[in-house]
Amino acid sequence: MNDWQRKSPVDWETYVNKLVKVAGIEKHEYEGWVLTVDPVSASIVLATFLENDKVSISVVLGHAVQEVKILKEGDDEMKRRLSCIFAPEESQPYSPEELERRKNDLKTWLETNHIPVTEQGESGRTLCVAGVLTVDPPYGPEDCSSSNEIILSRVQGLIQGYLEKQQ
């Protein structure tokens, strides 16, 4: 086990959103922005921005890491770019007010259609449908979870239909 693998996740976190040069075994060198470090294998996920807004992702396996040198701190714009790399293109941030409106609209619609729904969690952000399914923000069909696949499929279909009518 090398020095890099002996570090703790708290130590590895200090490298996230920074431009680094990684010296690997057999004199290989890698350079890129640290997206994350896997806490189990100590592998480093690096992002390199190419022309045309393309991104190259590299993974340096933890056992191959000899040394990591920080070259540059990431500014707010770089942190934003890095955080969006794996986000779906259609994902959009919702304001707290918009999330509250979406939750209340969906809850009202479910109740209007005689589907029992309650709010749960400390802040009441999660909707619980019939005690067997939950809907988390931003309250779309992909935000549903249930161990009962039949109920999950049917409620996802209902929510999809509801959202299509809203547009």
LOMIVEX-133418 format. One record per atom (N, C-alpha, C): residue number from 1; chain; atom name; z, x, y. Coordinates in steps of 0.1 Angstrom, whole numbers. Atoms other than C-alpha are relative to their C-alpha. Layout:
N
+-----+-----+------+-------+-------+-------+
: seq : mol : atom :    zz :    xx :    yy :
+-----+-----+------+-------+-------+-------+
: NUM :   A :   CA :     Z :     X :     Y :
...
+-----+-----+------+-------+-------+-------+
This chain:
167
+-----+-----+------+-------+-------+-------+
: seq : mol : atom :    zz :    xx :    yy :
+-----+-----+------+-------+-------+-------+
:   1 :   A :    N :     0 :     9 :   -12 :
:   1 :   A :   CA :     0 :     0 :     0 :
:   1 :   A :    C :     0 :     9 :    12 :
:   2 :   A :    N :     1 :    -9 :   -12 :
:   2 :   A :   CA :   -10 :    15 :    34 :
:   2 :   A :    C :     9 :    -6 :    11 :
:   3 :   A :    N :    -9 :     4 :   -11 :
:   3 :   A :   CA :     8 :    13 :    67 :
:   3 :   A :    C :    -4 :   -14 :     6 :
:   4 :   A :    N :     5 :    13 :    -5 :
:   4 :   A :   CA :   -14 :   -16 :    79 :
:   4 :   A :    C :     5 :   -12 :    -9 :
:   5 :   A :    N :    -4 :    11 :     9 :
:   5 :   A :   CA :    -5 :   -37 :    48 :
:   5 :   A :    C :    15 :    -2 :     1 :
:   6 :   A :    N :   -14 :     1 :    -1 :
:   6 :   A :   CA :    32 :   -30 :    54 :
:   6 :   A :    C :     5 :    -8 :    13 :
:   7 :   A :    N :    -4 :     7 :   -13 :
:   7 :   A :   CA :    32 :   -46 :    89 :
:   7 :   A :    C :     3 :   -15 :    -3 :
:   8 :   A :    N :    -3 :    14 :     2 :
:   8 :   A :   CA :    45 :   -81 :    93 :
:   8 :   A :    C :   -10 :    -9 :     8 :
:   9 :   A :    N :     9 :     9 :    -7 :
:   9 :   A :   CA :    25 :  -112 :   105 :
:   9 :   A :    C :     3 :     0 :    15 :
:  10 :   A :    N :    -3 :     0 :   -15 :
:  10 :   A :   CA :    43 :  -109 :   139 :
:  10 :   A :    C :    -7 :    13 :     6 :
:  11 :   A :    N :     6 :   -12 :    -5 :
:  11 :   A :   CA :    30 :   -73 :   142 :
:  11 :   A :    C :   -16 :    -2 :     1 :
:  12 :   A :    N :    15 :     2 :     1 :
:  12 :   A :   CA :    -6 :   -84 :   132 :
:  12 :   A :    C :    -4 :   -10 :    12 :
:  13 :   A :    N :     3 :    10 :   -11 :
:  13 :   A :   CA :    -4 :  -113 :   158 :
:  13 :   A :    C :    -3 :     7 :    13 :
:  14 :   A :    N :     2 :    -7 :   -13 :
:  14 :   A :   CA :    -3 :   -87 :   186 :
:  14 :   A :    C :   -14 :     5 :     1 :
:  15 :   A :    N :    14 :    -5 :    -1 :
:  15 :   A :   CA :   -39 :   -77 :   177 :
:  15 :   A :    C :   -10 :   -11 :     3 :
:  16 :   A :    N :     9 :    11 :    -1 :
:  16 :   A :   CA :   -54 :  -112 :   179 :
:  16 :   A :    C :    -5 :    -1 :    15 :
:  17 :   A :    N :     7 :     1 :   -13 :
:  17 :   A :   CA :   -78 :  -118 :   208 :
:  17 :   A :    C :    -1 :    14 :     8 :
:  18 :   A :    N :     2 :   -14 :    -6 :
:  18 :   A :   CA :   -82 :   -80 :   214 :
:  18 :   A :    C :   -12 :     6 :    -6 :
:  19 :   A :    N :    11 :    -8 :     5 :
:  19 :   A :   CA :  -112 :   -58 :   211 :
:  19 :   A :    C :     6 :    13 :    -7 :
:  20 :   A :    N :    -6 :   -11 :     7 :
:  20 :   A :   CA :  -103 :   -32 :   184 :
:  20 :   A :    C :   -11 :     8 :    -7 :
:  21 :   A :    N :     8 :    -8 :     9 :
:  21 :   A :   CA :  -118 :    -3 :   165 :
:  21 :   A :    C :     8 :     2 :   -13 :
:  22 :   A :    N :    -7 :    -1 :    13 :
:  22 :   A :   CA :  -108 :    -3 :   128 :
:  22 :   A :    C :    -6 :    12 :    -7 :
:  23 :   A :    N :     4 :   -11 :     8 :
:  23 :   A :   CA :  -110 :    30 :   109 :
:  23 :   A :    C :     3 :    -4 :   -15 :
:  24 :   A :    N :    -1 :     4 :    14 :
:  24 :   A :   CA :  -116 :    22 :    72 :
:  24 :   A :    C :    -1 :    12 :    -9 :
:  25 :   A :    N :     1 :   -11 :    10 :
:  25 :   A :   CA :  -117 :    42 :    40 :
:  25 :   A :    C :   -15 :     4 :     0 :
:  26 :   A :    N :    13 :    -7 :     0 :
:  26 :   A :   CA :  -147 :    65 :    35 :
:  26 :   A :    C :    -7 :     1 :    14 :
:  27 :   A :    N :     5 :    -2 :   -13 :
:  27 :   A :   CA :  -150 :    70 :    72 :
:  27 :   A :    C :    -8 :   -11 :     7 :
:  28 :   A :    N :     6 :    12 :    -6 :
:  28 :   A :   CA :  -163 :    35 :    79 :
:  28 :   A :    C :     7 :    -4 :    13 :
:  29 :   A :    N :    -6 :     5 :   -12 :
:  29 :   A :   CA :  -157 :    22 :   114 :
:  29 :   A :    C :    -5 :   -14 :     4 :
:  30 :   A :    N :     3 :    14 :    -4 :
:  30 :   A :   CA :  -157 :   -14 :   126 :
:  30 :   A :    C :     5 :    -3 :    14 :
:  31 :   A :    N :    -5 :     3 :   -13 :
:  31 :   A :   CA :  -155 :   -27 :   161 :
:  31 :   A :    C :    -2 :   -15 :     2 :
:  32 :   A :    N :     2 :    14 :    -3 :
:  32 :   A :   CA :  -150 :   -63 :   172 :
:  32 :   A :    C :    13 :    -6 :     6 :
:  33 :   A :    N :   -12 :     8 :    -5 :
:  33 :   A :   CA :  -126 :   -90 :   186 :
:  33 :   A :    C :     7 :    -6 :   -12 :
:  34 :   A :    N :    -8 :     5 :    11 :
:  34 :   A :   CA :   -98 :   -99 :   163 :
:  34 :   A :    C :     2 :   -15 :     1 :
:  35 :   A :    N :    -2 :    15 :     0 :
:  35 :   A :   CA :   -99 :  -136 :   154 :
:  35 :   A :    C :    13 :    -3 :    -7 :
:  36 :   A :    N :   -12 :     2 :     7 :
:  36 :   A :   CA :   -71 :  -134 :   129 :
:  36 :   A :    C :     2 :    11 :   -10 :
:  37 :   A :    N :    -3 :    -9 :    11 :
:  37 :   A :   CA :   -54 :  -113 :   102 :
:  37 :   A :    C :     7 :    -9 :   -11 :
:  38 :   A :    N :    -5 :     7 :    11 :
:  38 :   A :   CA :   -48 :  -128 :    68 :
:  38 :   A :    C :    14 :     5 :    -4 :
:  39 :   A :    N :   -14 :    -5 :     3 :
:  39 :   A :   CA :   -10 :  -126 :    61 :
:  39 :   A :    C :     2 :     4 :   -14 :
:  40 :   A :    N :    -1 :    -4 :    14 :
:  40 :   A :   CA :   -15 :  -123 :    24 :
:  40 :   A :    C :    -7 :    13 :    -4 :
:  41 :   A :    N :     8 :   -12 :     3 :
:  41 :   A :   CA :   -42 :   -97 :    21 :
:  41 :   A :    C :     0 :    11 :    11 :
:  42 :   A :    N :     0 :    -9 :   -12 :
:  42 :   A :   CA :   -38 :   -81 :    56 :
:  42 :   A :    C :   -14 :     3 :     4 :
:  43 :   A :    N :    14 :    -1 :    -4 :
:  43 :   A :   CA :   -76 :   -85 :    60 :
:  43 :   A :    C :    -2 :    -4 :    14 :
:  44 :   A :    N :     2 :     3 :   -15 :
:  44 :   A :   CA :   -88 :   -85 :    96 :
:  44 :   A :    C :   -14 :    -7 :     1 :
:  45 :   A :    N :    13 :     7 :    -3 :
:  45 :   A :   CA :  -115 :  -110 :   107 :
:  45 :   A :    C :    -4 :     4 :    14 :
:  46 :   A :    N :     5 :    -4 :   -13 :
:  46 :   A :   CA :  -136 :   -96 :   135 :
:  46 :   A :    C :   -12 :    -8 :     4 :
:  47 :   A :    N :    12 :     7 :    -6 :
:  47 :   A :   CA :  -161 :  -113 :   158 :
:  47 :   A :    C :    -7 :     9 :    10 :
:  48 :   A :    N :     8 :    -8 :    -9 :
:  48 :   A :   CA :  -189 :   -95 :   176 :
:  48 :   A :    C :   -10 :    -9 :     6 :
:  49 :   A :    N :     9 :     8 :    -7 :
:  49 :   A :   CA :  -209 :  -113 :   202 :
:  49 :   A :    C :   -14 :     7 :     1 :
:  50 :   A :    N :    14 :    -6 :     0 :
:  50 :   A :   CA :  -247 :  -107 :   199 :
:  50 :   A :    C :    -7 :    -7 :    11 :
:  51 :   A :    N :     8 :     7 :   -10 :
:  51 :   A :   CA :  -275 :  -118 :   222 :
:  51 :   A :    C :    -3 :   -14 :    -4 :
:  52 :   A :    N :     3 :    14 :     2 :
:  52 :   A :   CA :  -285 :  -155 :   225 :
:  52 :   A :    C :    13 :    -8 :    -5 :
:  53 :   A :    N :   -12 :     7 :     4 :
:  53 :   A :   CA :  -248 :  -165 :   221 :
:  53 :   A :    C :     3 :    -1 :   -15 :
:  54 :   A :    N :    -2 :    -1 :    15 :
:  54 :   A :   CA :  -249 :  -156 :   184 :
:  54 :   A :    C :    13 :     8 :    -2 :
:  55 :   A :    N :   -12 :    -7 :     3 :
:  55 :   A :   CA :  -217 :  -144 :   168 :
:  55 :   A :    C :    -1 :     6 :   -14 :
:  56 :   A :    N :     0 :    -7 :    13 :
:  56 :   A :   CA :  -214 :  -119 :   139 :
:  56 :   A :    C :    15 :     1 :    -4 :
:  57 :   A :    N :   -14 :     0 :     5 :
:  57 :   A :   CA :  -182 :  -123 :   118 :
:  57 :   A :    C :     1 :    11 :   -11 :
:  58 :   A :    N :    -2 :   -10 :    10 :
:  58 :   A :   CA :  -169 :   -93 :    97 :
:  58 :   A :    C :    14 :    -1 :    -5 :
:  59 :   A :    N :   -13 :     0 :     6 :
:  59 :   A :   CA :  -140 :   -91 :    74 :
:  59 :   A :    C :     3 :    14 :    -5 :
:  60 :   A :    N :    -4 :   -13 :     5 :
:  60 :   A :   CA :  -123 :   -57 :    68 :
:  60 :   A :    C :    12 :    -3 :    -9 :
:  61 :   A :    N :   -10 :     3 :     9 :
:  61 :   A :   CA :  -102 :   -60 :    37 :
:  61 :   A :    C :    12 :     9 :     3 :
:  62 :   A :    N :   -13 :    -7 :    -4 :
:  62 :   A :   CA :   -65 :   -50 :    42 :
:  62 :   A :    C :     2 :    13 :    -6 :
:  63 :   A :    N :    -3 :   -13 :     7 :
:  63 :   A :   CA :   -64 :   -23 :    16 :
:  63 :   A :    C :    -9 :    11 :     5 :
:  64 :   A :    N :    10 :   -10 :    -5 :
:  64 :   A :   CA :   -94 :    -5 :    33 :
:  64 :   A :    C :     4 :     4 :    14 :
:  65 :   A :    N :    -4 :    -3 :   -14 :
:  65 :   A :   CA :   -77 :    -4 :    68 :
:  65 :   A :    C :     8 :    13 :     0 :
:  66 :   A :    N :    -8 :   -12 :    -1 :
:  66 :   A :   CA :   -66 :    31 :    77 :
:  66 :   A :    C :     8 :     0 :    14 :
:  67 :   A :    N :    -6 :    -1 :   -14 :
:  67 :   A :   CA :   -60 :    27 :   115 :
:  67 :   A :    C :    -7 :   -11 :     8 :
:  68 :   A :    N :     6 :     9 :    -9 :
:  68 :   A :   CA :   -65 :     0 :   141 :
:  68 :   A :    C :     4 :     4 :    14 :
:  69 :   A :    N :    -2 :    -4 :   -14 :
:  69 :   A :   CA :   -69 :    10 :   178 :
:  69 :   A :    C :    -4 :   -11 :     9 :
:  70 :   A :    N :     3 :    10 :   -10 :
:  70 :   A :   CA :   -68 :   -16 :   206 :
:  70 :   A :    C :    -8 :     7 :    11 :
:  71 :   A :    N :     9 :    -5 :   -11 :
:  71 :   A :   CA :   -97 :   -10 :   230 :
:  71 :   A :    C :     1 :    -8 :    13 :
:  72 :   A :    N :     0 :     8 :   -11 :
:  72 :   A :   CA :   -94 :   -39 :   253 :
:  72 :   A :    C :     7 :   -13 :    -2 :
:  73 :   A :    N :    -7 :    13 :     1 :
:  73 :   A :   CA :   -72 :   -70 :   260 :
:  73 :   A :    C :   -10 :   -11 :     3 :
:  74 :   A :    N :     9 :    11 :    -3 :
:  74 :   A :   CA :   -90 :  -103 :   259 :
:  74 :   A :    C :     5 :    -8 :    12 :
:  75 :   A :    N :    -4 :     8 :   -11 :
:  75 :   A :   CA :   -90 :  -123 :   291 :
:  75 :   A :    C :    -1 :   -15 :    -4 :
:  76 :   A :    N :    -1 :    14 :     4 :
:  76 :   A :   CA :   -87 :  -161 :   292 :
:  76 :   A :    C :   -14 :    -5 :    -4 :
:  77 :   A :    N :    13 :     4 :     4 :
:  77 :   A :   CA :  -125 :  -166 :   290 :
:  77 :   A :    C :    -3 :     5 :   -14 :
:  78 :   A :    N :     3 :    -5 :    13 :
:  78 :   A :   CA :  -127 :  -144 :   259 :
:  78 :   A :    C :     9 :    -7 :   -11 :
:  79 :   A :    N :    -8 :     8 :     9 :
:  79 :   A :   CA :   -98 :  -162 :   243 :
:  79 :   A :    C :    -6 :   -14 :    -3 :
:  80 :   A :    N :     6 :    13 :     2 :
:  80 :   A :   CA :  -116 :  -195 :   249 :
:  80 :   A :    C :   -12 :     1 :    -9 :
:  81 :   A :    N :    12 :    -3 :     8 :
:  81 :   A :   CA :  -148 :  -181 :   234 :
:  81 :   A :    C :     4 :     2 :   -15 :
:  82 :   A :    N :    -4 :    -3 :    14 :
:  82 :   A :   CA :  -130 :  -168 :   203 :
:  82 :   A :    C :     6 :   -13 :    -6 :
:  83 :   A :    N :    -6 :    12 :     6 :
:  83 :   A :   CA :  -111 :  -201 :   198 :
:  83 :   A :    C :   -11 :   -11 :    -3 :
:  84 :   A :    N :    11 :    10 :     3 :
:  84 :   A :   CA :  -144 :  -221 :   198 :
:  84 :   A :    C :   -10 :     4 :   -11 :
:  85 :   A :    N :    10 :    -5 :    10 :
:  85 :   A :   CA :  -162 :  -200 :   172 :
:  85 :   A :    C :    -1 :    -9 :   -12 :
:  86 :   A :    N :     1 :     9 :    12 :
:  86 :   A :   CA :  -153 :  -222 :   142 :
:  86 :   A :    C :     2 :   -14 :     3 :
:  87 :   A :    N :    -1 :    14 :    -4 :
:  87 :   A :   CA :  -149 :  -254 :   162 :
:  87 :   A :    C :   -13 :    -7 :    -2 :
:  88 :   A :    N :    13 :     7 :     0 :
:  88 :   A :   CA :  -175 :  -280 :   154 :
:  88 :   A :    C :    -6 :    -3 :    13 :
:  89 :   A :    N :     6 :     2 :   -13 :
:  89 :   A :   CA :  -200 :  -285 :   182 :
:  89 :   A :    C :     3 :   -13 :     6 :
:  90 :   A :    N :    -3 :    13 :    -6 :
:  90 :   A :   CA :  -192 :  -321 :   186 :
:  90 :   A :    C :    15 :    -2 :     3 :
:  91 :   A :    N :   -14 :     1 :    -4 :
:  91 :   A :   CA :  -155 :  -315 :   189 :
:  91 :   A :    C :     2 :     1 :    15 :
:  92 :   A :    N :    -2 :    -1 :   -14 :
:  92 :   A :   CA :  -142 :  -321 :   223 :
:  92 :   A :    C :    15 :    -2 :     3 :
:  93 :   A :    N :   -14 :     1 :    -3 :
:  93 :   A :   CA :  -107 :  -317 :   238 :
:  93 :   A :    C :     2 :   -14 :     7 :
:  94 :   A :    N :    -4 :    12 :    -6 :
:  94 :   A :   CA :   -91 :  -350 :   247 :
:  94 :   A :    C :    13 :     2 :     8 :
:  95 :   A :    N :   -12 :    -1 :    -8 :
:  95 :   A :   CA :   -66 :  -354 :   275 :
:  95 :   A :    C :    11 :    -8 :    -7 :
:  96 :   A :    N :   -10 :     8 :     6 :
:  96 :   A :   CA :   -32 :  -368 :   265 :
:  96 :   A :    C :    -1 :   -15 :     3 :
:  97 :   A :    N :     2 :    14 :    -4 :
:  97 :   A :   CA :   -41 :  -400 :   284 :
:  97 :   A :    C :   -11 :    -6 :    -9 :
:  98 :   A :    N :    11 :     4 :     9 :
:  98 :   A :   CA :   -74 :  -403 :   264 :
:  98 :   A :    C :     5 :    -2 :   -14 :
:  99 :   A :    N :    -5 :     2 :    14 :
:  99 :   A :   CA :   -56 :  -398 :   231 :
:  99 :   A :    C :     9 :   -12 :    -1 :
: 100 :   A :    N :    -9 :    12 :     0 :
: 100 :   A :   CA :   -30 :  -424 :   240 :
: 100 :   A :    C :    -8 :   -13 :     0 :
: 101 :   A :    N :     9 :    12 :    -1 :
: 101 :   A :   CA :   -58 :  -449 :   249 :
: 101 :   A :    C :    -7 :    -2 :   -13 :
: 102 :   A :    N :     7 :     2 :    13 :
: 102 :   A :   CA :   -77 :  -442 :   217 :
: 102 :   A :    C :    10 :    -5 :   -11 :
: 103 :   A :    N :   -10 :     4 :    10 :
: 103 :   A :   CA :   -45 :  -446 :   196 :
: 103 :   A :    C :     3 :   -15 :     2 :
: 104 :   A :    N :    -3 :    14 :    -3 :
: 104 :   A :   CA :   -36 :  -479 :   213 :
: 104 :   A :    C :   -11 :    -9 :    -3 :
: 105 :   A :    N :    11 :     9 :     3 :
: 105 :   A :   CA :   -71 :  -493 :   211 :
: 105 :   A :    C :    -2 :    -2 :   -15 :
: 106 :   A :    N :     1 :     1 :    14 :
: 106 :   A :   CA :   -73 :  -485 :   174 :
: 106 :   A :    C :    11 :    -8 :    -6 :
: 107 :   A :    N :   -11 :     8 :     5 :
: 107 :   A :   CA :   -39 :  -499 :   167 :
: 107 :   A :    C :    -2 :   -15 :     3 :
: 108 :   A :    N :     2 :    14 :    -4 :
: 108 :   A :   CA :   -47 :  -531 :   186 :
: 108 :   A :    C :   -11 :    -6 :    -9 :
: 109 :   A :    N :    11 :     5 :     8 :
: 109 :   A :   CA :   -80 :  -534 :   167 :
: 109 :   A :    C :     4 :    -3 :   -15 :
: 110 :   A :    N :    -5 :     2 :    14 :
: 110 :   A :   CA :   -63 :  -529 :   133 :
: 110 :   A :    C :     9 :   -13 :    -1 :
: 111 :   A :    N :    -9 :    12 :     0 :
: 111 :   A :   CA :   -36 :  -555 :   142 :
: 111 :   A :    C :    -8 :   -13 :     1 :
: 112 :   A :    N :     9 :    12 :    -2 :
: 112 :   A :   CA :   -63 :  -580 :   154 :
: 112 :   A :    C :    -6 :    -4 :   -14 :
: 113 :   A :    N :     7 :     2 :    13 :
: 113 :   A :   CA :   -79 :  -576 :   119 :
: 113 :   A :    C :    11 :    -2 :   -11 :
: 114 :   A :    N :   -11 :     3 :    10 :
: 114 :   A :   CA :   -45 :  -583 :   102 :
: 114 :   A :    C :     3 :    12 :   -10 :
: 115 :   A :    N :    -3 :   -12 :     8 :
: 115 :   A :   CA :   -41 :  -547 :    90 :
: 115 :   A :    C :    14 :     5 :     5 :
: 116 :   A :    N :   -13 :    -5 :    -5 :
: 116 :   A :   CA :    -4 :  -536 :    92 :
: 116 :   A :    C :    -1 :    14 :     4 :
: 117 :   A :    N :     0 :   -14 :    -5 :
: 117 :   A :   CA :     0 :  -505 :   113 :
: 117 :   A :    C :    13 :     2 :     8 :
: 118 :   A :    N :   -12 :    -5 :    -8 :
: 118 :   A :   CA :    30 :  -486 :   127 :
: 118 :   A :    C :    -3 :    13 :     6 :
: 119 :   A :    N :     1 :   -14 :    -6 :
: 119 :   A :   CA :    35 :  -455 :   148 :
: 119 :   A :    C :    11 :     8 :    -7 :
: 120 :   A :    N :   -11 :    -9 :     6 :
: 120 :   A :   CA :    54 :  -426 :   132 :
: 120 :   A :    C :     0 :    14 :     6 :
: 121 :   A :    N :    -1 :   -14 :    -5 :
: 121 :   A :   CA :    65 :  -391 :   140 :
: 121 :   A :    C :     9 :    -1 :    13 :
: 122 :   A :    N :    -9 :    -1 :   -11 :
: 122 :   A :   CA :    87 :  -379 :   168 :
: 122 :   A :    C :    -6 :    -7 :    13 :
: 123 :   A :    N :     7 :     5 :   -13 :
: 123 :   A :   CA :    62 :  -387 :   196 :
: 123 :   A :    C :    -8 :   -13 :    -3 :
: 124 :   A :    N :     8 :    12 :     3 :
: 124 :   A :   CA :    46 :  -417 :   178 :
: 124 :   A :    C :   -15 :     2 :     0 :
: 125 :   A :    N :    14 :    -3 :    -1 :
: 125 :   A :   CA :    13 :  -399 :   177 :
: 125 :   A :    C :    -8 :    -4 :   -12 :
: 126 :   A :    N :     7 :     3 :    12 :
: 126 :   A :   CA :     5 :  -407 :   141 :
: 126 :   A :    C :     1 :   -15 :    -3 :
: 127 :   A :    N :     0 :    14 :     4 :
: 127 :   A :   CA :    -6 :  -442 :   130 :
: 127 :   A :    C :     2 :    -1 :   -15 :
: 128 :   A :    N :    -2 :     2 :    14 :
: 128 :   A :   CA :     6 :  -454 :    96 :
: 128 :   A :    C :    -6 :   -13 :    -4 :
: 129 :   A :    N :     7 :    12 :     4 :
: 129 :   A :   CA :   -17 :  -480 :    80 :
: 129 :   A :    C :     5 :    -5 :   -14 :
: 130 :   A :    N :    -5 :     6 :    12 :
: 130 :   A :   CA :    -1 :  -503 :    54 :
: 130 :   A :    C :    10 :     9 :    -8 :
: 131 :   A :    N :   -10 :    -9 :     7 :
: 131 :   A :   CA :    25 :  -476 :    46 :
: 131 :   A :    C :    -6 :    10 :   -10 :
: 132 :   A :    N :     6 :    -8 :    10 :
: 132 :   A :   CA :    -1 :  -457 :    25 :
: 132 :   A :    C :   -10 :    10 :     6 :
: 133 :   A :    N :    10 :    -8 :    -6 :
: 133 :   A :   CA :   -24 :  -440 :    50 :
: 133 :   A :    C :     4 :     4 :    14 :
: 134 :   A :    N :    -3 :    -4 :   -14 :
: 134 :   A :   CA :   -20 :  -420 :    82 :
: 134 :   A :    C :   -13 :     4 :     7 :
: 135 :   A :    N :    11 :    -3 :    -9 :
: 135 :   A :   CA :   -44 :  -415 :   111 :
: 135 :   A :    C :     6 :     9 :    11 :
: 136 :   A :    N :    -4 :   -10 :   -10 :
: 136 :   A :   CA :   -38 :  -384 :   133 :
: 136 :   A :    C :    -9 :     0 :    12 :
: 137 :   A :    N :     9 :    -2 :   -12 :
: 137 :   A :   CA :   -52 :  -377 :   168 :
: 137 :   A :    C :   -12 :     9 :    -4 :
: 138 :   A :    N :     4 :     9 :   -11 :
: 138 :   A :   CA :   -80 :  -380 :   179 :
: 138 :   A :    C :    -4 :   -14 :    -6 :
: 139 :   A :    N :     1 :    14 :     5 :
: 139 :   A :   CA :   -80 :  -411 :   156 :
: 139 :   A :    C :   -14 :    -4 :    -5 :
: 140 :   A :    N :    13 :     3 :     6 :
: 140 :   A :   CA :  -114 :  -409 :   139 :
: 140 :   A :    C :     1 :    -1 :   -15 :
: 141 :   A :    N :    -1 :     1 :    15 :
: 141 :   A :   CA :  -123 :  -414 :   102 :
: 141 :   A :    C :     4 :    12 :    -7 :
: 142 :   A :    N :    -3 :   -13 :     6 :
: 142 :   A :   CA :  -120 :  -377 :    95 :
: 142 :   A :    C :    15 :     4 :     2 :
: 143 :   A :    N :   -14 :    -3 :    -3 :
: 143 :   A :   CA :   -84 :  -378 :   108 :
: 143 :   A :    C :     9 :    -8 :    -9 :
: 144 :   A :    N :    -7 :     9 :     9 :
: 144 :   A :   CA :   -73 :  -402 :    80 :
: 144 :   A :    C :     5 :     9 :   -12 :
: 145 :   A :    N :    -5 :    -6 :    13 :
: 145 :   A :   CA :   -52 :  -390 :    50 :
: 145 :   A :    C :     8 :   -10 :    -8 :
: 146 :   A :    N :    -7 :     8 :    10 :
: 146 :   A :   CA :   -40 :  -408 :    19 :
: 146 :   A :    C :    -2 :     5 :   -13 :
: 147 :   A :    N :     2 :    -4 :    14 :
: 147 :   A :   CA :   -34 :  -401 :   -17 :
: 147 :   A :    C :    -8 :   -10 :    -8 :
: 148 :   A :    N :     8 :    11 :     7 :
: 148 :   A :   CA :   -51 :  -434 :   -26 :
: 148 :   A :    C :   -15 :     1 :     6 :
: 149 :   A :    N :    13 :    -3 :    -5 :
: 149 :   A :   CA :   -88 :  -425 :   -24 :
: 149 :   A :    C :    -8 :   -13 :     3 :
: 150 :   A :    N :     7 :    13 :    -3 :
: 150 :   A :   CA :  -100 :  -462 :   -25 :
: 150 :   A :    C :     4 :    -5 :    14 :
: 151 :   A :    N :    -5 :     4 :   -13 :
: 151 :   A :   CA :   -78 :  -471 :     5 :
: 151 :   A :    C :    -6 :     9 :    11 :
: 152 :   A :    N :     5 :   -10 :   -10 :
: 152 :   A :   CA :   -88 :  -439 :    23 :
: 152 :   A :    C :   -15 :    -3 :     3 :
: 153 :   A :    N :    14 :     2 :    -2 :
: 153 :   A :   CA :  -125 :  -446 :    18 :
: 153 :   A :    C :    -2 :   -13 :     8 :
: 154 :   A :    N :     2 :    13 :    -7 :
: 154 :   A :   CA :  -122 :  -483 :    30 :
: 154 :   A :    C :     4 :     1 :    14 :
: 155 :   A :    N :    -5 :    -1 :   -14 :
: 155 :   A :   CA :  -101 :  -475 :    61 :
: 155 :   A :    C :    -9 :     9 :     8 :
: 156 :   A :    N :     9 :    -9 :    -7 :
: 156 :   A :   CA :  -124 :  -446 :    70 :
: 156 :   A :    C :   -13 :    -8 :     4 :
: 157 :   A :    N :    11 :     8 :    -3 :
: 157 :   A :   CA :  -153 :  -470 :    68 :
: 157 :   A :    C :     2 :   -10 :    11 :
: 158 :   A :    N :    -4 :     9 :   -10 :
: 158 :   A :   CA :  -135 :  -496 :    89 :
: 158 :   A :    C :     0 :     7 :    14 :
: 159 :   A :    N :    -1 :    -8 :   -13 :
: 159 :   A :   CA :  -127 :  -470 :   116 :
: 159 :   A :    C :   -13 :     4 :     5 :
: 160 :   A :    N :    14 :    -4 :    -3 :
: 160 :   A :   CA :  -163 :  -457 :   115 :
: 160 :   A :    C :    -7 :   -12 :     7 :
: 161 :   A :    N :     7 :    12 :    -6 :
: 161 :   A :   CA :  -176 :  -492 :   121 :
: 161 :   A :    C :     6 :    -4 :    13 :
: 162 :   A :    N :    -6 :     3 :   -12 :
: 162 :   A :   CA :  -151 :  -498 :   148 :
: 162 :   A :    C :    -5 :     9 :    11 :
: 163 :   A :    N :     5 :   -10 :   -11 :
: 163 :   A :   CA :  -161 :  -466 :   167 :
: 163 :   A :    C :   -14 :    -2 :     3 :
: 164 :   A :    N :    14 :     2 :    -3 :
: 164 :   A :   CA :  -198 :  -474 :   164 :
: 164 :   A :    C :    -1 :   -12 :     9 :
: 165 :   A :    N :     1 :    12 :    -9 :
: 165 :   A :   CA :  -192 :  -508 :   180 :
: 165 :   A :    C :     5 :     3 :    14 :
: 166 :   A :    N :    -5 :    -4 :   -13 :
: 166 :   A :   CA :  -173 :  -491 :   208 :
: 166 :   A :    C :   -10 :     7 :     9 :
: 167 :   A :    N :    10 :    -8 :    -8 :
: 167 :   A :   CA :  -203 :  -470 :   218 :
: 167 :   A :    C :   -11 :    -8 :     5 :
+-----+-----+------+-------+-------+-------+
